[in-house]
Amino acid sequence: MKKIALSVGILAAFASNAQSIRTTIDLVNVKDDKVAVTMEFPKMKSGDVKFHFPKTVPGTYSEDDYGRFVEGIKFYDNKGKELTYTKVNDNTYVLKNAQNLTKVTYLVNDSFDEEMDTSKHKAVFSPSGTDIEQGKVYLVNTHGFVGYIDQMQDVPYQLVIRKPADFYGTTALVDQDKSDATDTYTLANYAKVTDSPLMYTKPDYITFNAGGMDLVLGVYSPSGKYKAADFKDNLEKMVMAQKKFLGDMNTNKKYAIMLYLAGTDGPQIKGFGALEHHESTSVVLPEMMPKDAIDKTLTDVVSHEFFHTVNPLKTHSEEIHYFDYADPKMSQHLWMYEGGTEYFANLFQIQEGLIDKDEFLQRINEKITNSKNYDDTMPFTVMSKNILKEPYKDQYRNVYEKGTLLTMCLDIELRKLSNGEMGYRDMIRKLSQRFGENKPFKDDKLIDELVTVTGYPQIKDFYTKYIAGNQPTPYADYLNQVGVEIKKQETPPIFWFVKDPNQTGYNEKNNTFVFDESSALSPFSKSIGFKITDEVAALDGKTIDIKNVQAFIEYAKTIKDGQNVTVTVLRKNGAKTEKIDLKGKAVLDKLTVETLQYKSSPTPAELKLQTQWLTGKK
């Protein structure tokens, strides 16, 4: 079957070459850390041409302006004459009377190098970015390399990758030539191009079949600390559990995972995580992580991206189906696309036995705590629709916190209404059967569709109040229905840099404490002008030694309210990093800690609903 499919692909490529956009990415002749790209076009239907690079791409929810990484662009006619153009902005070029346009050439810089200097731009999220390290690795998120012409997004692309002969490309695409020097792929349209990332490096990959799906994992580990085979057992266990959880909702026959492990000597990556695609995901994590931590992260993060194959990749609104890369229109339903997906990524682990019921409850507790860093009265649909704008974009990370909790409460609501016969997963299955990859729903009609597929008009009231409305979601009420209660406890006053000390990370290269930009500053940090992007290097002259970090923490515990304190930080100032002493009087912060606990004596109804919720059984 594999040989037959390959032959058909080659014939299709030959048949369509005349009407396809031949795009060549040269990973061999790299100069000054830049890759040359050539795009050759079929005959133009119009004399006026708009050529674009994406402003944003599906799944990122930020304006990244990938055209800003392009330089030296030139357009040519069928006689090799250079054509004049007008550059409208970083992403768009306009050509008049260009019906003879046949080729464009340009150079691409990578986005990873920019992450050290964010003085002009917000850094591109690493898994949706690009990396060019000659002789080591090329992370080819295609939307960062390939542009498109207005009205020609549906023209097929022939993608040719010139590569070092000893490099291997991890991708879900099928190579259609046998040469060691080039890989050739045929893609149906521009959307398929941007949906198909590749990672080229020295071969380090594994393949296996899980539940009828062929999976490939390719790994780049700059120091050689890890090999792809190190993660096979955990990954195979996870994918089998996901396939079982999704059942007939997942129809993937293949899936590729590109795992880029960032070292301390190469680009200083900050945006760890992953980006979803129909048949693949690109993952960026720090190489310094212990193996068990990488395994756990892969289970959490890759499972999230894999669940996106259901929603929104195959069940989505018109805004996503007809995505406008140059002027993107956002959907109202990040609560479902991201929140529902994150809920699945946790729910499947308890229902398939990867975690126990206590750890599952701890994860829900953390999301309730984290959600309090955001505006709980901002309607989720309004935030989602305007996620690229202020003040909404600062609330984005709440889609993984409150978005998850909203779908959890909706799951409990559905189970209560149906006497345990239907949950959130059943609703999404029915929605995917009603719509699908090629049949989008209307964004403002989703709740009506959900009422139709569930048969419960009561969920419209839930949606109106808590998703489209400004009422805070009563988590305690919903958790009470499944035999879970909230316990409150005040902690002794503490001294630290952020309100939640657990949101502290470590930069191995600088020996500093770092913090997620969504973390809330402590009252003390606010009083001394500390910035969330600052890295803590020392406290009262005491530096941080990760091997004896407890000593640093114990010293912080001795600080009294009103005590004079000096915090030494590393602060970015354009391309430079400055060491600054921030001084002030200590302000100790008292925290009220809320923990979730299963009731010791739940009612029979609560226990029944809890069992259905945690097992998925009716």
C-alpha positions as CSV (number, residue, x, y, z in Angstrom):
1,M,0.0,0.0,0.0
2,K,2.9,2.4,0.8
3,K,4.5,1.9,-2.6
4,I,1.1,2.4,-4.4
5,A,0.4,5.6,-2.5
6,L,3.9,7.0,-3.3
7,S,3.5,6.3,-7.0
8,V,0.1,8.0,-7.1
9,G,1.7,11.0,-5.3
10,I,4.5,11.3,-7.9
11,L,2.1,11.1,-10.8
12,A,0.0,13.8,-9.2
13,A,3.0,16.0,-8.7
14,F,4.1,15.7,-12.4
15,A,0.5,16.3,-13.5
16,S,0.1,19.5,-11.4
17,N,3.6,21.0,-11.7
18,A,2.5,23.4,-14.5
19,Q,-0.2,24.8,-12.3
20,S,1.5,24.6,-8.9
21,I,3.7,27.1,-7.1
22,R,7.2,25.6,-7.0
23,T,8.8,26.8,-3.7
24,T,12.5,26.0,-3.0
25,I,14.0,26.4,0.5
26,D,17.8,26.1,0.4
27,L,19.2,24.7,3.6
28,V,22.6,24.0,2.0
29,N,23.9,27.4,0.8
30,V,23.2,29.3,4.1
31,K,25.0,32.7,4.4
32,D,25.1,34.9,7.4
33,D,22.5,32.7,9.1
34,K,20.0,33.3,6.3
35,V,18.2,30.9,4.1
36,A,17.4,31.6,0.4
37,V,13.8,31.0,-0.8
38,T,12.6,30.9,-4.4
39,M,9.0,30.8,-5.4
40,E,8.0,30.2,-9.1
41,F,4.4,30.9,-10.1
42,P,2.1,29.7,-12.8
43,K,0.7,32.3,-15.2
44,M,-1.0,35.2,-13.4
45,K,-4.7,35.8,-14.0
46,S,-4.5,39.4,-13.0
47,G,-2.1,42.3,-13.7
48,D,-2.2,43.6,-10.2
49,V,-0.7,41.4,-7.5
50,K,-0.5,41.4,-3.7
51,F,2.1,39.2,-2.2
52,H,1.9,38.4,1.5
53,F,3.7,36.8,4.4
54,P,1.4,35.9,7.4
55,K,0.6,38.5,10.0
56,T,-0.5,35.6,12.2
57,V,-1.2,31.9,11.8
58,P,-3.9,29.6,13.3
59,G,-3.2,28.5,16.8
60,T,-1.0,31.4,17.9
61,Y,-3.4,34.2,18.7
62,S,-0.8,36.9,18.4
63,E,0.4,39.3,15.6
64,D,3.9,38.1,14.8
65,D,4.4,39.7,11.3
66,Y,6.6,37.0,9.8
67,G,7.4,39.2,6.9
68,R,9.8,41.2,9.2
69,F,12.2,38.3,9.0
70,V,12.5,38.6,5.2
71,E,15.0,40.7,3.4
72,G,16.4,41.2,-0.1
73,I,13.1,40.4,-1.8
74,K,13.0,40.6,-5.6
75,F,10.3,39.9,-8.1
76,Y,11.0,38.8,-11.7
77,D,9.0,38.5,-15.0
78,N,9.1,35.7,-17.5
79,K,12.2,37.3,-19.2
80,G,14.2,37.6,-16.0
81,K,13.6,41.3,-15.7
82,E,13.2,42.6,-12.1
83,L,9.8,44.2,-11.4
84,T,9.1,47.2,-9.3
85,Y,6.9,47.0,-6.2
86,T,5.5,48.9,-3.3
87,K,6.1,47.6,0.2
88,V,2.9,48.3,2.1
89,N,4.0,47.0,5.5
90,D,6.3,44.2,6.9
91,N,4.1,41.5,5.3
92,T,2.6,42.9,2.1
93,Y,4.0,43.9,-1.3
94,V,2.0,45.3,-4.2
95,L,2.9,45.0,-7.9
96,K,1.0,46.8,-10.7
97,N,0.7,45.4,-14.2
98,A,2.5,42.3,-13.2
99,Q,0.7,39.7,-15.2
100,N,4.1,38.4,-16.4
101,L,5.3,37.8,-12.8
102,T,7.0,34.4,-12.7
103,K,9.3,34.3,-9.7
104,V,10.2,35.9,-6.3
105,T,13.4,35.4,-4.4
106,Y,14.3,36.5,-0.8
107,L,16.3,35.7,2.2
108,V,14.8,34.5,5.6
109,N,16.3,35.3,9.0
110,D,15.2,33.1,11.9
111,S,13.0,34.2,14.8
112,F,14.9,32.4,17.5
113,D,17.8,34.8,17.4
114,E,15.4,37.7,18.0
115,E,14.2,36.3,21.4
116,M,17.2,37.8,23.1
117,D,16.2,41.3,22.0
118,T,12.5,42.1,22.3
119,S,13.0,45.9,22.5
120,K,11.2,46.4,19.1
121,H,8.9,43.4,18.9
122,K,7.3,40.9,21.1
123,A,9.2,37.6,20.5
124,V,7.5,35.0,18.3
125,F,6.3,32.0,20.4
126,S,9.2,29.6,19.9
127,P,7.2,26.5,18.7
128,S,5.7,28.8,15.9
129,G,9.1,30.3,15.2
130,T,12.1,29.4,13.0
131,D,15.6,28.4,13.7
132,I,18.6,28.4,11.3
133,E,21.8,26.9,12.7
134,Q,24.0,25.7,9.9
135,G,25.2,22.2,10.3
136,K,23.1,21.6,13.4
137,V,19.3,22.1,12.9
138,Y,16.7,23.9,10.9
139,L,13.3,24.3,12.4
140,V,11.1,25.1,9.3
141,N,7.8,26.4,10.5
142,T,6.7,26.9,6.9
143,H,4.7,30.1,7.6
144,G,8.0,31.8,8.4
145,F,9.5,30.8,5.1
146,V,6.8,30.8,2.5
147,G,4.5,33.6,1.3
148,Y,1.4,33.6,-0.9
149,I,-0.4,35.7,-3.6
150,D,-3.9,37.0,-3.0
151,Q,-6.5,34.9,-4.8
152,M,-4.0,32.1,-5.2
153,Q,-4.1,30.5,-1.8
154,D,-5.9,27.5,-3.3
155,V,-3.2,26.8,-5.9
156,P,-1.2,23.7,-5.1
157,Y,2.4,24.1,-3.9
158,Q,5.4,22.0,-4.8
159,L,7.7,22.4,-1.8
160,V,11.4,21.5,-2.5
161,I,13.8,21.4,0.4
162,R,17.5,21.4,-0.6
163,K,19.3,19.8,2.4
164,P,22.6,18.4,3.5
165,A,22.8,14.8,2.4
166,D,23.2,13.5,5.9
167,F,20.2,15.4,7.4
168,Y,16.8,13.9,8.0
169,G,13.5,15.8,7.9
170,T,11.0,15.0,10.6
171,T,7.5,15.8,9.1
172,A,4.2,14.2,8.4
173,L,4.6,15.0,4.7
174,V,5.6,12.2,2.2
175,D,8.9,12.8,0.3
176,Q,8.3,12.3,-3.4
177,D,11.9,11.9,-4.6
178,K,14.7,9.5,-3.8
179,S,17.5,12.0,-3.8
180,D,19.6,12.5,-0.6
181,A,20.1,16.1,-1.7
182,T,16.4,17.2,-1.9
183,D,13.1,16.4,-0.4
184,T,10.0,17.2,-2.5
185,Y,6.5,17.5,-1.2
186,T,3.1,18.3,-2.9
187,L,0.6,20.3,-0.9
188,A,-3.0,21.1,-1.9
189,N,-2.9,24.8,-1.0
190,Y,-1.3,27.5,1.1
191,A,-3.3,26.4,4.2
192,K,-1.7,23.0,3.9
193,V,1.7,24.6,3.5
194,T,1.4,26.5,6.8
195,D,0.0,23.3,8.4
196,S,3.1,21.3,7.6
197,P,6.2,22.1,9.8
198,L,9.5,20.3,9.2
199,M,12.6,19.9,11.3
200,Y,15.9,19.0,9.6
201,T,18.9,17.7,11.6
202,K,21.2,14.7,11.8
203,P,19.0,11.6,12.0
204,D,17.6,10.9,15.4
205,Y,14.0,9.6,15.2
206,I,11.8,6.7,16.0
207,T,8.6,5.4,14.4
208,F,5.9,3.2,15.8
209,N,2.2,2.4,15.2
210,A,-0.3,3.3,18.0
211,G,-3.9,2.2,17.5
212,G,-3.6,2.2,13.7
213,M,-1.8,5.5,13.5
214,D,1.8,5.8,12.3
215,L,3.8,8.2,14.5
216,V,7.3,9.6,14.1
217,L,9.2,11.4,16.8
218,G,12.3,13.4,15.7
219,V,14.6,14.9,18.3
220,Y,17.2,17.6,18.3
221,S,19.4,17.5,21.4
222,P,22.3,19.9,20.9
223,S,24.6,18.2,23.4
224,G,23.5,14.7,22.6
225,K,22.0,14.3,26.1
226,Y,18.8,12.7,24.8
227,K,17.9,10.4,22.0
228,A,14.4,9.9,20.4
229,A,14.4,6.3,21.8
230,D,14.5,7.7,25.3
231,F,10.9,8.9,25.0
232,K,9.3,6.1,23.1
233,D,7.8,4.1,26.0
234,N,6.1,7.1,27.6
235,L,5.0,8.5,24.2
236,E,3.5,5.2,23.1
237,K,1.6,4.8,26.3
238,M,0.2,8.3,26.1
239,V,-0.8,8.1,22.4
240,M,-2.6,4.8,23.0
241,A,-4.5,6.3,25.9
242,Q,-5.5,9.3,23.8
243,K,-6.7,7.2,20.9
244,K,-8.8,5.2,23.3
245,F,-10.2,8.4,24.9
246,L,-11.2,9.9,21.6
247,G,-12.5,6.8,19.9
248,D,-14.0,7.5,16.5
249,M,-13.4,11.3,16.9
250,N,-9.7,10.8,15.8
251,T,-9.2,9.6,12.3
252,N,-5.5,10.4,11.9
253,K,-3.5,7.8,10.1
254,K,-0.2,9.5,10.8
255,Y,1.3,12.0,13.2
256,A,4.7,13.7,13.5
257,I,6.3,15.2,16.6
258,M,9.3,17.5,16.2
259,L,11.0,17.8,19.6
260,Y,13.5,20.7,19.7
261,L,15.5,20.7,23.0
262,A,17.1,24.1,23.5
263,G,20.6,24.1,24.9
264,T,22.5,26.7,26.8
265,D,25.0,27.6,24.0
266,G,22.5,28.2,21.1
267,P,19.6,30.6,20.9
268,Q,18.2,31.6,24.3
269,I,14.7,30.3,23.9
270,K,11.9,31.5,26.2
271,G,8.7,30.3,24.7
272,F,8.6,26.7,25.7
273,G,5.5,24.7,24.6
274,A,4.0,23.4,21.4
275,L,1.9,24.4,18.3
276,E,-0.7,22.2,16.8
277,H,-1.3,21.1,13.2
278,H,-3.6,18.5,11.6
279,E,-0.9,15.8,11.4
280,S,2.0,17.1,13.5
281,T,3.2,19.3,16.3
282,S,6.4,21.3,16.9
283,V,7.6,21.2,20.5
284,V,10.3,23.3,22.1
285,L,11.6,22.5,25.6
286,P,14.8,23.2,27.5
287,E,17.5,20.4,27.2
288,M,18.4,20.9,30.9
289,M,15.1,19.3,32.0
290,P,15.4,15.9,33.6
291,K,14.0,13.0,31.5
292,D,11.0,12.4,33.8
293,A,10.1,16.1,33.6
294,I,10.3,15.9,29.8
295,D,8.1,12.8,29.8
296,K,5.5,14.5,31.9
297,T,5.6,17.7,29.8
298,L,5.2,15.6,26.6
299,T,2.2,13.9,28.1
300,D,0.6,17.2,29.1
301,V,1.7,19.4,26.1
302,V,1.7,17.0,23.2
303,S,-1.6,15.5,24.2
304,H,-3.0,19.0,24.2
305,E,-1.8,19.6,20.7
306,F,-3.0,16.1,19.6
307,F,-6.5,16.8,20.9
308,H,-6.5,19.9,18.7
309,T,-6.9,17.5,15.8
310,V,-10.6,17.3,16.9
311,N,-11.1,20.9,17.8
312,P,-10.5,23.4,16.2
313,L,-8.6,21.7,13.3
314,K,-11.5,19.5,12.3
315,T,-14.5,21.2,14.0
316,H,-14.4,25.0,13.8
317,S,-16.1,28.3,12.8
318,E,-15.9,30.1,9.5
319,E,-13.2,32.5,10.9
320,I,-10.8,29.5,11.2
321,H,-11.9,27.7,8.0
322,Y,-11.4,30.8,5.8
323,F,-8.4,32.1,7.8
324,D,-7.1,35.5,6.6
325,Y,-3.4,35.4,7.1
326,A,-3.0,39.1,6.2
327,D,-5.9,40.5,8.2
328,P,-7.0,37.8,10.7
329,K,-10.5,37.7,12.1
330,M,-10.7,35.9,15.4
331,S,-13.4,33.5,16.6
332,Q,-15.4,34.0,19.9
333,H,-14.7,30.5,21.0
334,L,-11.3,30.1,22.6
335,W,-13.1,28.7,25.6
336,M,-13.7,25.7,23.5
337,Y,-10.7,25.6,21.1
338,E,-8.1,26.1,23.8
339,G,-10.0,25.6,27.1
340,G,-11.8,22.5,26.0
341,T,-8.7,21.1,24.5
342,E,-6.7,21.7,27.7
343,Y,-9.6,20.1,29.7
344,F,-9.3,17.0,27.5
345,A,-5.5,16.9,28.0
346,N,-6.1,16.5,31.8
347,L,-9.4,14.6,31.7
348,F,-8.0,11.8,29.5
349,Q,-5.2,11.2,32.0
350,I,-7.5,10.5,34.9
351,Q,-10.0,8.5,32.8
352,E,-7.3,6.4,31.2
353,G,-5.3,5.8,34.4
354,L,-2.2,7.9,33.7
355,I,-2.8,10.0,36.9
356,D,-4.8,9.3,40.0
357,K,-7.8,11.2,41.2
358,D,-5.8,13.3,43.8
359,E,-3.4,14.6,41.1
360,F,-6.3,15.4,38.8
361,L,-7.9,17.5,41.6
362,Q,-4.6,19.2,42.3
363,R,-4.4,20.3,38.6
364,I,-7.9,21.7,38.8
365,N,-7.0,23.5,42.0
366,E,-4.0,25.1,40.3
367,K,-6.1,26.3,37.4
368,I,-8.6,28.0,39.8
369,T,-5.6,29.7,41.6
370,N,-4.0,30.8,38.3
371,S,-7.3,32.1,36.9
372,K,-7.4,34.6,39.7
373,N,-4.6,36.5,38.1
374,Y,-7.0,37.5,35.3
375,D,-10.2,39.5,35.0
376,D,-13.0,37.1,36.0
377,T,-15.8,39.4,34.8
378,M,-14.5,39.8,31.2
379,P,-16.8,38.0,28.8
380,F,-14.8,35.1,27.3
381,T,-16.4,35.5,23.9
382,V,-15.5,39.2,23.8
383,M,-12.0,38.5,24.9
384,S,-11.6,35.8,22.4
385,K,-13.0,37.8,19.5
386,N,-10.6,40.7,20.3
387,I,-7.6,38.6,21.5
388,L,-5.2,40.4,19.2
389,K,-6.0,43.8,20.8
390,E,-5.5,45.6,24.1
391,P,-6.7,45.0,26.8
392,Y,-7.8,41.5,25.7
393,K,-4.5,40.1,24.6
394,D,-3.1,40.4,28.1
395,Q,-5.8,38.0,29.2
396,Y,-4.9,35.3,26.6
397,R,-3.3,32.8,29.0
398,N,-6.6,32.6,30.9
399,V,-7.9,30.4,28.1
400,Y,-5.8,27.6,29.6
401,E,-7.0,28.4,33.2
402,K,-10.6,29.7,33.2
403,G,-11.2,28.2,29.7
404,T,-10.5,24.7,31.2
405,L,-12.7,25.4,34.2
406,L,-15.6,26.6,32.1
407,T,-15.6,23.3,30.1
408,M,-15.2,21.4,33.3
409,C,-18.3,23.0,34.7
410,L,-20.2,22.5,31.5
411,D,-19.2,18.8,31.6
412,I,-20.6,18.6,35.1
413,E,-23.8,20.5,34.0
414,L,-24.3,18.1,31.1
415,R,-23.8,15.0,33.3
416,K,-26.3,16.3,35.8
417,L,-28.9,17.2,33.2
418,S,-28.5,13.8,31.5
419,N,-28.3,11.7,34.7
420,G,-24.7,10.8,33.7
421,E,-25.5,9.8,30.1
422,M,-23.8,12.8,28.4
423,G,-20.7,14.8,29.1
424,Y,-18.6,17.4,27.4
425,R,-16.7,14.8,25.3
426,D,-20.1,13.4,24.0
427,M,-21.2,16.9,23.1
428,I,-18.0,17.5,21.1
429,R,-18.4,14.2,19.4
430,K,-21.9,15.1,18.3
431,L,-20.7,18.5,17.1
432,S,-17.9,17.0,15.1
433,Q,-20.4,14.6,13.4
434,R,-22.7,17.6,12.6
435,F,-19.8,19.6,11.2
436,G,-16.3,18.7,10.3
437,E,-13.0,19.7,8.6
438,N,-14.8,21.0,5.4
439,K,-18.0,22.2,7.0
440,P,-17.5,25.1,9.4
441,F,-20.2,26.5,11.7
442,K,-21.2,30.1,12.0
443,D,-19.4,31.7,14.9
444,D,-22.4,33.5,16.5
445,K,-24.6,30.4,16.2
446,L,-22.4,27.9,18.1
447,I,-24.5,27.9,21.3
448,D,-27.6,27.1,19.2
449,E,-25.8,24.2,17.6
450,L,-24.7,22.9,21.0
451,V,-28.3,23.0,22.2
452,T,-29.3,21.1,19.0
453,V,-26.7,18.3,19.4
454,T,-27.3,17.9,23.2
455,G,-31.0,18.5,23.4
456,Y,-30.6,20.6,26.5
457,P,-31.7,24.2,26.2
458,Q,-30.4,24.7,29.8
459,I,-26.8,24.9,28.6
460,K,-27.7,28.2,26.7
461,D,-28.3,29.7,30.1
462,F,-24.9,28.5,31.3
463,Y,-23.3,29.9,28.1
464,T,-25.1,33.3,28.5
465,K,-24.1,33.7,32.1
466,Y,-20.5,32.4,32.3
467,I,-19.0,32.3,28.8
468,A,-20.7,35.2,27.0
469,G,-21.7,37.0,30.2
470,N,-19.7,38.7,33.0
471,Q,-20.8,36.5,35.9
472,P,-17.9,34.8,37.6
473,T,-18.2,31.0,37.3
474,P,-19.3,29.4,40.6
475,Y,-16.7,26.7,40.7
476,A,-17.5,25.7,44.3
477,D,-21.1,25.0,43.4
478,Y,-20.3,22.8,40.5
479,L,-17.5,20.9,42.3
480,N,-19.9,20.4,45.2
481,Q,-22.2,18.5,42.9
482,V,-19.4,16.0,42.3
483,G,-18.5,15.6,45.9
484,V,-15.6,18.1,46.0
485,E,-15.3,20.9,48.6
486,I,-13.0,23.9,48.8
487,K,-10.9,24.4,52.0
488,K,-9.5,27.8,52.8
489,Q,-6.3,28.3,54.8
490,E,-4.2,31.4,55.5
491,T,-0.4,31.1,55.2
492,P,2.0,33.0,57.5
493,P,3.2,36.2,55.9
494,I,6.0,35.5,53.4
495,F,8.6,37.5,51.4
496,W,9.0,36.7,47.8
497,F,9.1,38.3,44.3
498,V,5.8,37.0,42.9
499,K,2.6,36.3,44.8
500,D,2.7,32.6,44.0
501,P,6.3,31.4,44.7
502,N,5.5,28.2,42.8
503,Q,5.6,30.3,39.6
504,T,9.3,30.7,39.9
505,G,11.6,29.3,37.3
506,Y,15.4,29.0,36.9
507,N,17.8,30.3,34.2
508,E,20.7,27.8,34.2
509,K,22.9,30.0,32.1
510,N,22.6,33.1,34.3
511,N,22.0,31.4,37.6
512,T,18.9,33.5,38.1
513,F,15.3,33.1,39.1
514,V,12.9,33.9,36.3
515,F,9.1,34.3,36.2
516,D,6.3,33.7,33.7
517,E,5.0,37.0,32.3
518,S,1.5,36.1,33.6
519,S,2.7,35.9,37.2
520,A,1.4,38.5,39.6
521,L,4.0,40.6,41.3
522,S,4.2,40.6,45.1
523,P,3.5,43.9,46.9
524,F,7.2,44.2,47.7
525,S,8.2,43.8,44.0
526,K,5.7,46.5,43.0
527,S,7.1,48.9,45.6
528,I,10.7,48.7,44.3
529,G,9.9,48.9,40.6
530,F,10.7,45.2,39.9
531,K,9.6,44.1,36.4
532,I,8.2,40.7,35.7
533,T,10.8,40.3,33.0
534,D,13.6,40.9,35.5
535,E,15.8,38.0,36.5
536,V,16.7,37.8,40.2
537,A,20.5,37.3,40.5
538,A,21.0,37.9,44.3
539,L,19.2,38.9,47.5
540,D,21.2,41.1,49.9
541,G,24.3,39.9,48.1
542,K,23.4,36.2,48.4
543,T,23.6,34.7,44.9
544,I,21.6,31.7,43.7
545,D,23.2,28.3,43.6
546,I,20.7,25.8,42.2
547,K,22.6,22.9,43.9
548,N,21.9,24.6,47.3
549,V,18.8,26.7,46.4
550,Q,17.2,25.8,49.7
551,A,19.8,28.0,51.5
552,F,18.6,31.0,49.4
553,I,15.0,30.2,50.2
554,E,15.7,29.8,53.9
555,Y,17.3,33.2,54.0
556,A,14.3,34.8,52.2
557,K,12.1,33.3,55.0
558,T,14.1,35.2,57.7
559,I,13.3,38.6,56.2
560,K,11.1,40.7,58.5
561,D,8.4,43.2,57.5
562,G,10.0,46.6,57.0
563,Q,13.6,45.3,56.8
564,N,15.9,47.0,54.3
565,V,16.4,44.7,51.3
566,T,18.5,44.8,48.1
567,V,17.5,42.7,45.1
568,T,20.1,42.4,42.3
569,V,18.4,41.8,38.9
570,L,19.4,41.4,35.3
571,R,17.3,43.7,33.2
572,K,17.1,43.8,29.4
573,N,17.6,47.3,27.9
574,G,17.4,46.9,24.2
575,A,20.1,44.5,23.0
576,K,22.0,45.0,26.3
577,T,21.5,43.3,29.7
578,E,22.2,45.5,32.8
579,K,22.8,44.4,36.4
580,I,20.7,46.6,38.7
581,D,20.3,46.8,42.4
582,L,16.7,47.5,43.5
583,K,16.3,48.6,47.1
584,G,13.4,49.0,49.5
585,K,11.7,47.9,52.7
586,A,10.4,44.4,52.8
587,V,6.6,43.9,52.5
588,L,5.5,40.5,53.6
589,D,2.5,39.1,51.8
590,K,-0.2,37.0,53.5
591,L,-1.8,34.4,51.2
592,T,-5.2,32.7,51.5
593,V,-4.6,29.2,50.1
594,E,-7.6,27.3,48.7
595,T,-7.3,23.5,48.3
596,L,-9.8,21.1,46.8
597,Q,-10.7,18.0,48.7
598,Y,-13.0,15.1,48.0
599,K,-15.8,15.0,50.6
600,S,-15.3,12.3,53.2
601,S,-19.1,11.6,53.2
602,P,-20.6,12.6,49.8
603,T,-24.2,11.9,49.1
604,P,-25.1,9.0,46.9
605,A,-26.0,11.4,44.1
606,E,-22.7,13.3,44.5
607,L,-20.7,10.1,44.5
608,K,-22.5,8.8,41.4
609,L,-21.8,12.0,39.5
610,Q,-18.2,12.0,40.7
611,T,-17.6,8.5,39.4
612,Q,-19.1,9.3,36.1
613,W,-17.1,12.5,35.8
614,L,-13.7,10.8,36.7
615,T,-14.2,7.6,34.7
616,G,-16.2,8.8,31.7
617,K,-18.5,5.8,32.2
618,K,-22.3,6.2,32.2
